[in-house]
Amino acid sequence: MKSKFTLGFIAGATAALTIVVAGLTTVKLAIINPIERREDWIEENRKKANRKRISR
């Protein structure tokens, strides 16, 4: 009886941990990465604008 409980507990803990990791990965891919890409794009455009301003 004890071994069934232990195996069930380990399986449940593993499943819960997997769900948490999947959720965090989804949040990172759906929310955090697009924000970082947008910030990089803004910075790149700012650099281009400064080069154009200086070249004129």
Steps between C-alpha positions, in 0.01 A plus 500: 500500500783736584670460165181587311470819701863589434470434127177700483653788691806508274284481187273779625791723597663444162176581318449815704857613437459434128184710489670790680801491265273488195303797629811706563637415157173603338499833683858567397433421135166682479566809711864560591673424168275731290564785744876446476483484119301825494758671724783380274313627193447841661868524594605402148276766346635757744855420386398527134334836562811632672719392209266669252492816708880517515553424128286790383 
